[in-house]
């Protein structure tokens, strides 16, 4: 019987059907018991069948709990500003699967995705003729697609973000020239471990012998784990510079006209080896300063690998950076903010940025959260900043049902609680109940943020 796997891919729709035929743990949720199904030998075998495309470009490998996408975007933008042809692999996507693979700042084209996916399909067919080989997962297949696309494009360097953890992540087959660990905190505890030390140990799995490692500022117990791993494999652990000063920020008042506004930016100074470095970053929030410091340290490490990025190029890249759903202010009267906060650490960063950057009379919080997240703690952080809350759920199997989320919110919040069955309906409802002098914040997961972006027509 002919299956999707055995049908040649000749259209973008067939690419999507092909990818959807593989088990997707982003959609169904991952459990610790599944770890044996994602061992790296399967990923290595698939890449070998493709001719090992990941051997054709140098890479920066990034893991962490929060900020890894932003750090990856900052590094990529700076390298591109310096004239290098870049590849960027991140996950999950917000609107289209093409976002995950970017070449020189642009989503992979439909034509290129069709071509690469067909070659990956042929490699999988070749491998799975051996009945003892398991089918790869969605993330493994798309990682292979990305690596082949970067080889085809002849990128000068690729920036690779892990999907989950580090040690067993499909991306961990690469031998990067620099490894980067962003802030590590509690998240995915049902998968990576119940303590911050256990989670750090999984993230530290990307540390390899002789490859320099850059780390963001971490809790002492995380430093201990990372240092021990670096010493064990015989490599150096390099620290991001300190943020020594933040610019004075006054919350932006509501503009007189809905379209007459500029999204807030973050200003800060990094204490670098060459002196204070002033930065203006389009990604607002104090946490982005630490992400920028981590990106800076990684780029400095690249100098020893033959890549040259000067300070002006780094400053320009951050001043022009576009990275959706990270405190993304997309409208005014009322303010409309989209943020993909999906764990307690990112929820804290979001509430801090709201208070720091925007002036408003009241806040409507539109929230949907995946069922496998620390829902109680996320709500404990988000609820105090809201004047009314609209609970909803993404079109995703992992999404907590709206009625269950409403119960959880009521335990934390005494104000008005409304419900909407879909993100689209929730955004519409928020517009009806929020006055022009107030703000709407849509958050809780990448899936909620992505559906809001799609509904509002903000796709990049």
BADRENKE-603167 format. One record per residue (C-alpha): residue number from 1; residue in one letter; x, y, z. Coordinates in steps of 0.02 Angstrom, whole numbers, plus 50000, padded with zeros to 5 digits. Example, Ala and Ser with C-alpha at 12.3 -4.5 7.8 and 13.67 -1.06 7.14 Angstrom:
% BADRENKE-603167
num;residuo;px;py;pz
1;a;50615;49775;50390
2;s;50684;49947;50357
This chain:
% BADRENKE-603167
num;residuo;px;py;pz
1;x;50000;50000;50000
2;x;50067;50172;49953
3;x;50096;50288;50102
4;x;50137;50472;50114
5;x;50317;50423;50144
6;x;50323;50336;49975
7;x;50243;50477;49876
8;x;50362;50601;49792
9;x;50346;50779;49858
10;x;50306;50904;49721
11;x;50207;51040;49811
12;x;50212;51140;49971
13;x;50050;51058;50028
14;x;50133;50888;50007
15;x;50280;50949;50113
16;x;50159;50988;50253
17;x;50072;50820;50237
18;x;50240;50732;50236
19;x;50298;50821;50394
20;x;50132;50792;50482
21;x;50149;50605;50453
22;x;50288;50595;50583
23;x;50259;50595;50769
24;x;50270;50774;50834
25;x;50311;50788;51018
26;x;50288;50977;51011
27;x;50105;50943;50976
28;x;50071;50790;51083
29;x;50192;50828;51224
30;x;50349;50735;51270
31;x;50371;50619;51418
32;x;50527;50554;51501
33;x;50481;50377;51449
34;x;50501;50427;51265
35;x;50687;50466;51286
36;x;50742;50303;51207
37;x;50652;50350;51046
38;x;50758;50505;51018
39;x;50933;50438;51037
40;x;51059;50526;50926
41;x;51104;50373;50823
42;x;50942;50388;50724
43;x;50980;50570;50683
44;x;51159;50527;50637
45;x;51098;50387;50523
46;x;50978;50503;50432
47;x;51112;50634;50406
48;x;51235;50503;50345
49;x;51109;50448;50214
50;x;51104;50629;50155
51;x;51294;50640;50145
52;x;51317;50726;50314
53;x;51265;50901;50264
54;x;51306;50965;50440
55;x;51490;50940;50402
56;x;51483;51076;50269
57;x;51464;51228;50381
58;x;51527;51288;50550
59;x;51395;51306;50684
60;x;51351;51395;50844
61;x;51247;51282;50956
62;x;51127;51361;51082
63;x;51033;51283;51228
64;x;50945;51356;51380
65;x;50778;51381;51464
66;x;50742;51560;51418
67;x;50814;51679;51290
68;x;50891;51550;51173
69;x;50785;51607;51025
70;x;50824;51790;51057
71;x;51010;51755;51078
72;x;51010;51653;50918
73;x;50923;51795;50825
74;x;51046;51923;50893
75;x;51198;51821;50843
76;x;51127;51787;50670
77;x;51083;51969;50641
78;x;51258;52027;50691
79;x;51343;51900;50579
80;x;51232;51949;50434
81;x;51268;52133;50469
82;x;51452;52090;50456
83;x;51425;52018;50281
84;x;51417;51831;50317
85;x;51289;51716;50238
86;x;51193;51643;50384
87;x;51080;51498;50423
88;x;50964;51504;50573
89;x;50870;51354;50642
90;x;50744;51386;50781
91;x;50585;51309;50849
92;x;50440;51306;50869
93;x;50366;51412;50731
94;x;50231;51542;50757
95;x;50136;51540;50592
96;x;50225;51438;50458
97;x;50346;51293;50470
98;x;50458;51389;50349
99;x;50506;51507;50493
100;x;50612;51371;50570
101;x;50740;51377;50430
102;x;50803;51550;50387
103;x;50940;51590;50263
104;x;51011;51766;50267
105;x;50864;51823;50371
106;x;50728;51752;50259
107;x;50616;51601;50284
108;x;50661;51455;50173
109;x;50568;51473;50008
110;x;50427;51351;49966
111;x;50526;51290;49815
112;x;50682;51254;49916
113;x;50581;51171;50053
114;x;50499;51057;49925
115;x;50667;51009;49849
116;x;50754;50975;50014
117;x;50606;50883;50089
118;x;50599;50766;49940
119;x;50782;50720;49963
120;x;50754;50692;50148
121;x;50602;50584;50107
122;x;50707;50476;49992
123;x;50839;50455;50127
124;x;50707;50402;50254
125;x;50634;50275;50132
126;x;50808;50205;50107
127;x;50837;50190;50293
128;x;50667;50122;50343
129;x;50680;49977;50221
130;x;50773;49902;50367
131;x;50624;49857;50477
132;x;50727;49871;50635
133;x;50749;50057;50609
134;x;50616;50167;50687
135;x;50534;50309;50594
136;x;50611;50477;50638
137;x;50512;50608;50733
138;x;50449;50770;50656
139;x;50589;50867;50741
140;x;50722;50748;50676
141;x;50654;50758;50499
142;x;50646;50947;50501
143;x;50819;50959;50579
144;x;50883;50858;50432
145;x;50790;50974;50313
146;x;50872;51125;50394
147;x;51047;51052;50391
148;x;51030;51004;50207
149;x;50958;51175;50163
150;x;51107;51261;50244
151;x;51227;51152;50147
152;x;51135;51187;49984
153;x;51141;51375;50018
154;x;51326;51370;50058
155;x;51304;51468;50219
156;x;51461;51536;50300
157;x;51395;51489;50473
158;x;51237;51417;50549
159;x;51158;51461;50716
160;x;51069;51308;50785
161;x;50946;51315;50930
162;x;50906;51156;51023
163;x;50726;51102;51027
164;x;50720;51030;51202
165;x;50857;51002;51331
166;x;51023;50972;51246
167;x;51099;50802;51283
168;x;50973;50703;51182
169;x;50914;50842;51067
170;x;50920;50798;50882
171;x;51031;50950;50849
172;x;51166;50881;50965
173;x;51244;50782;50823
174;x;51339;50938;50767
175;x;51515;50984;50819
176;x;51500;51172;50837
177;x;51640;51298;50846
178;x;51554;51381;50996
179;x;51421;51319;51116
180;x;51307;51442;51205
181;x;51203;51417;51361
182;x;51071;51548;51394
183;x;50982;51569;51562
184;x;50934;51402;51638
185;x;50780;51390;51747
186;x;50640;51269;51790
187;x;50539;51215;51637
188;x;50490;51049;51561
189;x;50520;50973;51732
190;x;50421;50817;51684
191;x;50550;50785;51549
192;x;50717;50861;51599
193;x;50713;50840;51787
194;x;50629;50911;51942
195;x;50775;51017;52001
196;x;50872;51157;51918
197;x;51031;51052;51933
198;x;50952;50908;51836
199;x;50892;51027;51702
200;x;51063;51109;51692
201;x;51142;50939;51670
202;x;51031;50903;51520
203;x;51068;51073;51443
204;x;51254;51049;51476
205;x;51249;50898;51361
206;x;51293;51014;51216
207;x;51464;51048;51295
208;x;51594;50949;51197
209;x;51783;50923;51214
210;x;51888;51069;51157
211;x;51740;51178;51104
212;x;51728;51343;51198
213;x;51567;51371;51294
214;x;51487;51540;51327
215;x;51363;51553;51469
216;x;51239;51685;51520
217;x;51233;51737;51702
218;x;51167;51588;51797
219;x;51113;51538;51973
220;x;51261;51472;52076
221;x;51196;51293;52070
222;x;51187;51303;51879
223;x;51364;51371;51867
224;x;51422;51223;51970
225;x;51346;51098;51849
226;x;51411;51188;51694
227;x;51585;51209;51766
228;x;51595;51025;51813
229;x;51542;50973;51638
230;x;51667;51091;51555
231;x;51808;51026;51664
232;x;51760;50846;51631
233;x;51771;50865;51441
234;x;51921;50982;51446
235;x;51854;51146;51382
236;x;51838;51324;51441
237;x;51682;51407;51513
238;x;51671;51590;51461
239;x;51554;51714;51545
240;x;51445;51848;51468
241;x;51492;52026;51517
242;x;51395;52118;51651
243;x;51256;52240;51614
244;x;51320;52392;51709
245;x;51183;52518;51674
246;x;51009;52531;51602
247;x;50947;52684;51512
248;x;50813;52789;51594
249;x;50644;52727;51536
250;x;50479;52814;51557
251;x;50327;52711;51510
252;x;50269;52764;51338
253;x;50106;52863;51349
254;x;49960;52813;51240
255;x;49976;52903;51072
256;x;49837;53017;51010
257;x;49818;52916;50850
258;x;49811;52725;50845
259;x;49942;52705;50710
260;x;50057;52843;50774
261;x;50172;52748;50891
262;x;50346;52676;50898
263;x;50372;52508;50985
264;x;50476;52526;51144
265;x;50661;52486;51143
266;x;50784;52440;51279
267;x;50943;52541;51313
268;x;51086;52475;51417
269;x;51274;52470;51434
270;x;51382;52314;51433
271;x;51549;52308;51524
272;x;51660;52235;51386
273;x;51847;52207;51383
274;x;51866;52359;51271
275;x;51760;52472;51381
276;x;51576;52516;51402
277;x;51468;52469;51253
278;x;51304;52562;51231
279;x;51163;52461;51155
280;x;50989;52505;51095
281;x;50890;52347;51064
282;x;50722;52330;50978
283;x;50680;52186;51095
284;x;50613;52272;51251
285;x;50630;52207;51428
286;x;50775;52206;51550
287;x;50802;52020;51517
288;x;50852;52061;51338
289;x;51007;52150;51404
290;x;51070;51984;51475
291;x;51028;51900;51310
292;x;51127;52034;51217
293;x;51275;52010;51335
294;x;51272;51823;51298
295;x;51264;51853;51111
296;x;51408;51977;51123
297;x;51518;51851;51215
298;x;51480;51717;51085
299;x;51526;51834;50943
300;x;51688;51883;51028
301;x;51732;51699;51041
302;x;51707;51683;50853
303;x;51853;51801;50823
304;x;51970;51658;50862
305;x;51880;51555;50730
306;x;51909;51679;50589
307;x;51745;51777;50599
308;x;51758;51964;50621
309;x;51613;52068;50688
310;x;51650;52244;50747
311;x;51558;52336;50884
312;x;51465;52449;50764
313;x;51396;52300;50669
314;x;51337;52222;50832
315;x;51253;52384;50885
316;x;51169;52405;50717
317;x;51106;52226;50715
318;x;51021;52244;50884
319;x;50949;52414;50840
320;x;50865;52340;50686
321;x;50822;52165;50749
322;x;50650;52093;50712
323;x;50599;51943;50817
324;x;50411;51916;50833
325;x;50312;51877;50992
326;x;50446;51941;51110
327;x;50355;52084;51194
328;x;50297;52131;51019
329;x;50193;52291;51025
330;x;50085;52286;50868
331;x;49953;52417;50902
332;x;49894;52563;51008
333;x;49729;52633;51072
334;x;49725;52509;51154
335;x;49903;52447;51165
336;x;49913;52273;51090
337;x;50057;52162;51147
338;x;50097;51985;51091
339;x;50220;51883;51193
340;x;50259;51697;51191
341;x;50291;51684;51379
342;x;50264;51500;51422
343;x;50354;51470;51586
344;x;50373;51564;51751
345;x;50537;51646;51702
346;x;50468;51717;51540
347;x;50307;51769;51629
348;x;50410;51871;51752
349;x;50503;51953;51608
350;x;50338;51996;51523
351;x;50257;52076;51676
352;x;50415;52176;51708
353;x;50417;52240;51528
354;x;50233;52289;51535
355;x;50261;52396;51689
356;x;50425;52466;51624
357;x;50378;52514;51447
358;x;50193;52552;51426
359;x;50074;52676;51508
360;x;49893;52621;51515
361;x;49739;52632;51626
362;x;49698;52447;51632
363;x;49752;52280;51559
364;x;49655;52141;51473
365;x;49756;51981;51482
366;x;49718;51852;51347
367;x;49797;51691;51404
368;x;49807;51510;51347
369;x;49931;51387;51422
370;x;49988;51212;51377
371;x;49928;51080;51500
372;x;50104;51017;51536
373;x;50167;51186;51600
374;x;50180;51253;51777
375;x;50009;51332;51761
376;x;49988;51384;51942
377;x;50154;51475;51949
378;x;50131;51559;51780
379;x;49961;51624;51833
380;x;50027;51680;52001
381;x;50145;51795;51906
382;x;50027;51853;51768
383;x;49864;51880;51861
384;x;49918;52026;51973
385;x;49951;52139;51823
386;x;49780;52109;51744
387;x;49616;52201;51768
388;x;49518;52070;51673
389;x;49567;51902;51600
390;x;49506;51810;51445
391;x;49548;51625;51450
392;x;49565;51531;51287
393;x;49655;51384;51210
394;x;49762;51360;51056
395;x;49715;51235;50921
396;x;49841;51113;50991
397;x;49824;50945;51081
398;x;49933;51006;51224
399;x;49824;51158;51261
400;x;49738;51161;51429
401;x;49550;51163;51402
402;x;49474;51335;51424
403;x;49357;51278;51564
404;x;49502;51204;51663
405;x;49608;51360;51639
406;x;49463;51467;51700
407;x;49458;51366;51861
408;x;49646;51389;51884
409;x;49632;51576;51852
410;x;49490;51596;51978
411;x;49605;51527;52113
412;x;49727;51669;52079
413;x;49617;51813;52019
414;x;49467;51903;52095
415;x;49426;52011;51943
416;x;49318;51979;51790
417;x;49356;51817;51697
418;x;49289;51790;51521
419;x;49310;51639;51408
420;x;49330;51615;51221
421;x;49343;51446;51134
422;x;49477;51500;51011
423;x;49619;51625;51008
424;x;49533;51718;50866
425;x;49374;51738;50968
426;x;49478;51789;51120
427;x;49565;51928;51024
428;x;49399;51991;50956
429;x;49324;51989;51131
430;x;49474;52081;51202
431;x;49446;52219;51076
432;x;49265;52235;51132
433;x;49297;52246;51320
434;x;49455;52352;51318
435;x;49448;52542;51306
436;x;49567;52648;51201
437;x;49664;52703;51355
438;x;49701;52523;51408
439;x;49809;52379;51348
440;x;49784;52202;51284
441;x;49919;52071;51312
442;x;49906;51903;51222
443;x;50017;51769;51297
444;x;50039;51596;51373
445;x;50120;51494;51234
446;x;50201;51501;51063
447;x;50042;51423;50994
448;x;49930;51560;51063
449;x;50049;51696;51003
450;x;50059;51617;50830
451;x;49871;51605;50810
452;x;49852;51787;50862
453;x;49985;51842;50737
454;x;49898;51744;50600
455;x;49727;51816;50641
456;x;49795;51993;50646
457;x;49884;51971;50479
458;x;50057;52005;50551
459;x;50150;51861;50469
460;x;50328;51901;50413
